[in-house]
Amino acid sequence: MSEAGRFHQHSRRRYGALSNVEYTLTVTDTVAGGPPKIYRNALGQFGSFGDIQAFPAP
């Protein structure tokens, strides 16, 4: 998981996995608060994802 910078007043997030296991990733904005973002990866699928509107920029 890494912060990919700011884009249109939002904080971007991206992550990648080198395995094809099923998992759930929960990301919480500890600065602004609010509900967490939940990302899921299905069994048998290699997970890699980018969210350009993960959280509003502080």
N, CA, C and O atoms as a DFTB+ gen file, in Angstrom:
232 C
 N C O
     1  1       0.852      -1.148       0.000
     2  2       0.000       0.000       0.000
     3  2       0.900       1.213       0.000
     4  3       1.858       1.291       0.770
     5  1       0.591       2.155      -0.863
     6  2       1.356       3.398      -0.877
     7  2       0.452       4.549      -1.266
     8  3      -0.555       4.367      -1.951
     9  1       0.826       5.733      -0.820
    10  2       0.112       6.926      -1.249
    11  2       0.685       7.301      -2.599
    12  3       1.902       7.401      -2.758
    13  1      -0.176       7.506      -3.559
    14  2       0.268       7.796      -4.920
    15  2       0.164       9.281      -5.235
    16  3       0.187       9.657      -6.407
    17  1       0.050      10.126      -4.235
    18  2      -0.035      11.562      -4.456
    19  2      -1.464      12.062      -4.455
    20  3      -2.396      11.342      -4.094
    21  1      -1.617      13.297      -4.861
    22  2      -2.931      13.944      -4.851
    23  2      -3.413      14.131      -6.293
    24  3      -2.620      14.406      -7.194
    25  1      -4.704      13.979      -6.492
    26  2      -5.299      14.091      -7.818
    27  2      -6.705      14.643      -7.650
    28  3      -7.542      14.003      -7.014
    29  1      -6.977      15.800      -8.198
    30  2      -8.305      16.418      -8.123
    31  2      -8.837      16.461      -6.694
    32  3      -9.963      16.040      -6.428
    33  1      -8.022      16.969      -5.783
    34  2      -8.410      17.149      -4.383
    35  2      -8.695      15.842      -3.654
    36  3      -9.424      15.835      -2.662
    37  1      -8.138      14.755      -4.125
    38  2      -8.287      13.465      -3.454
    39  2      -6.912      12.838      -3.242
    40  3      -5.976      13.085      -4.001
    41  1      -6.815      12.046      -2.227
    42  2      -5.598      11.296      -1.951
    43  2      -5.709       9.950      -2.655
    44  3      -6.690       9.230      -2.469
    45  1      -4.714       9.609      -3.459
    46  2      -4.752       8.357      -4.221
    47  2      -4.046       7.254      -3.440
    48  3      -3.102       7.518      -2.695
    49  1      -4.504       6.029      -3.612
    50  2      -3.887       4.857      -2.993
    51  2      -3.712       3.782      -4.053
    52  3      -4.509       3.658      -4.982
    53  1      -2.645       3.010      -3.887
    54  2      -2.439       1.862      -4.776
    55  2      -1.812       0.734      -3.969
    56  3      -1.114       0.963      -2.981
    57  1      -2.078      -0.480      -4.413
    58  2      -1.487      -1.644      -3.754
    59  2      -1.316      -2.759      -4.771
    60  3      -1.952      -2.762      -5.825
    61  1      -0.462      -3.691      -4.444
    62  2      -0.226      -4.828      -5.318
    63  2       0.113      -6.054      -4.496
    64  3       0.607      -5.939      -3.374
    65  1      -0.146      -7.209      -5.042
    66  2       0.146      -8.467      -4.351
    67  2       0.808      -9.429      -5.327
    68  3       0.485      -9.443      -6.515
    69  1       1.718     -10.218      -4.827
    70  2       2.398     -11.213      -5.655
    71  2       1.862     -12.616      -5.405
    72  3       2.551     -13.607      -5.647
    73  1       0.639     -12.690      -4.922
    74  2       0.009     -13.988      -4.699
    75  2      -1.442     -13.908      -5.139
    76  3      -1.974     -12.821      -5.364
    77  1      -2.075     -15.059      -5.258
    78  2      -3.464     -15.086      -5.717
    79  2      -4.406     -15.589      -4.620
    80  3      -5.384     -16.280      -4.904
    81  1      -4.106     -15.242      -3.379
    82  2      -4.974     -15.628      -2.272
    83  2      -6.109     -14.620      -2.123
    84  3      -6.021     -13.485      -2.593
    85  1      -7.156     -15.053      -1.470
    86  2      -8.274     -14.162      -1.184
    87  2      -7.918     -13.309       0.031
    88  3      -7.386     -13.817       1.018
    89  1      -8.214     -12.006      -0.048
    90  2      -7.963     -11.142       1.106
    91  2      -8.874      -9.931       1.081
    92  3      -9.462      -9.590       0.055
    93  1      -8.977      -9.294       2.228
    94  2      -9.688      -8.033       2.388
    95  2      -8.720      -7.037       2.992
    96  3      -8.053      -7.331       3.984
    97  1      -8.641      -5.856       2.393
    98  2      -7.756      -4.800       2.853
    99  2      -8.620      -3.629       3.302
   100  3      -9.418      -3.110       2.522
   101  1      -8.467      -3.213       4.547
   102  2      -9.218      -2.083       5.087
   103  2      -8.259      -0.930       5.325
   104  3      -7.253      -1.084       6.018
   105  1      -8.575       0.241       4.745
   106  2      -7.722       1.423       4.861
   107  2      -8.516       2.506       5.573
   108  3      -9.639       2.829       5.185
   109  1      -7.912       3.066       6.625
   110  2      -8.569       4.096       7.426
   111  2      -7.803       5.404       7.319
   112  3      -6.580       5.420       7.455
   113  1      -8.513       6.499       7.078
   114  2      -7.906       7.832       7.057
   115  2      -7.848       8.336       8.492
   116  3      -8.866       8.751       9.045
   117  1      -6.681       8.303       9.090
   118  2      -6.538       8.702      10.497
   119  2      -6.408      10.210      10.660
   120  3      -6.416      10.704      11.788
   121  1      -6.286      10.956       9.558
   122  2      -6.188      12.414       9.637
   123  2      -7.575      13.039       9.578
   124  3      -7.956      13.787      10.479
   125  1      -8.328      12.741       8.534
   126  2      -9.640      13.359       8.339
   127  2     -10.775      12.560       8.957
   128  3     -11.866      13.093       9.161
   129  1     -10.534      11.286       9.259
   130  2     -11.595      10.442       9.802
   131  2     -12.519       9.960       8.700
   132  3     -12.140       9.917       7.530
   133  1     -13.719       9.602       9.080
   134  2     -14.686       9.098       8.116
   135  2     -14.632       7.589       8.011
   136  3     -13.819       6.938       8.667
   137  1     -15.504       7.035       7.181
   138  2     -15.562       5.572       7.056
   139  2     -14.327       5.034       6.335
   140  3     -13.750       5.722       5.493
   141  1     -13.924       3.816       6.661
   142  2     -12.762       3.221       5.988
   143  2     -13.118       2.777       4.568
   144  3     -14.287       2.575       4.240
   145  1     -12.099       2.630       3.744
   146  2     -12.250       2.055       2.407
   147  2     -11.913       0.575       2.514
   148  3     -10.943       0.200       3.173
   149  1     -12.703      -0.255       1.874
   150  2     -12.490      -1.700       1.919
   151  2     -12.270      -2.201       0.494
   152  3     -13.085      -1.962      -0.397
   153  1     -11.158      -2.898       0.298
   154  2     -10.810      -3.471      -0.993
   155  2     -10.721      -4.984      -0.817
   156  3     -10.180      -5.470       0.176
   157  1     -11.252      -5.719      -1.781
   158  2     -11.248      -7.182      -1.693
   159  2     -10.594      -7.785      -2.933
   160  3     -10.671      -7.234      -4.031
   161  1      -9.956      -8.919      -2.729
   162  2      -9.370      -9.669      -3.830
   163  2      -9.927     -11.089      -3.786
   164  3      -9.911     -11.738      -2.740
   165  1     -10.413     -11.557      -4.911
   166  2     -11.000     -12.901      -4.992
   167  2      -9.906     -13.965      -5.070
   168  3      -8.810     -13.714      -5.572
   169  1     -10.218     -15.136      -4.575
   170  2      -9.310     -16.276      -4.627
   171  2      -8.971     -16.596      -6.083
   172  3      -9.856     -16.644      -6.936
   173  1      -7.689     -16.812      -6.358
   174  2      -7.253     -17.155      -7.705
   175  2      -6.931     -15.960      -8.581
   176  3      -6.531     -16.133      -9.732
   177  1      -7.095     -14.750      -8.060
   178  2      -6.846     -13.538      -8.832
   179  2      -5.651     -12.795      -8.234
   180  3      -5.597     -12.584      -7.022
   181  1      -4.703     -12.404      -9.066
   182  2      -3.575     -11.610      -8.584
   183  2      -4.055     -10.179      -8.381
   184  3      -4.563      -9.545      -9.305
   185  1      -3.888      -9.681      -7.166
   186  2      -4.452      -8.383      -6.819
   187  2      -3.493      -7.233      -7.033
   188  3      -2.366      -7.254      -6.538
   189  1      -3.934      -6.239      -7.765
   190  2      -3.222      -4.987      -7.941
   191  2      -4.285      -3.954      -8.274
   192  3      -5.130      -4.191      -9.138
   193  1      -4.253      -2.815      -7.601
   194  2      -5.356      -1.883      -7.754
   195  2      -4.896      -0.477      -7.442
   196  3      -3.989      -0.279      -6.634
   197  1      -5.507       0.488      -8.070
   198  2      -5.280       1.895      -7.769
   199  2      -6.613       2.591      -7.591
   200  3      -7.538       2.363      -8.371
   201  1      -6.728       3.427      -6.591
   202  2      -7.954       4.178      -6.312
   203  2      -7.581       5.654      -6.313
   204  3      -6.943       6.132      -5.375
   205  1      -7.978       6.390      -7.370
   206  2      -7.572       7.790      -7.478
   207  2      -8.441       8.731      -6.654
   208  3      -8.147       9.924      -6.578
   209  1      -9.493       8.227      -6.044
   210  2     -10.339       9.053      -5.185
   211  2     -10.545       8.382      -3.835
   212  3     -11.664       8.353      -3.324
   213  1      -9.483       7.846      -3.254
   214  2      -9.598       7.093      -2.007
   215  2     -10.165       7.944      -0.878
   216  3     -11.143       7.560      -0.235
   217  1      -9.554       9.093      -0.639
   218  2      -9.993       9.976       0.441
   219  2      -9.864      11.420      -0.014
   220  3      -8.996      11.730      -0.830
   221  1     -10.721      12.322       0.502
   222  2     -10.551      13.743       0.193
   223  2      -9.192      14.228       0.706
   224  3      -8.733      13.794       1.763
   225  1      -8.559      15.120      -0.040
   226  2      -7.269      15.665       0.389
   227  2      -7.471      16.535       1.623
   228  3      -8.462      17.259       1.723
   229  1      -6.524      16.463       2.568
   230  2      -6.651      17.298       3.776
   231  2      -6.452      18.765       3.463
   232  3      -6.524      19.603       4.362
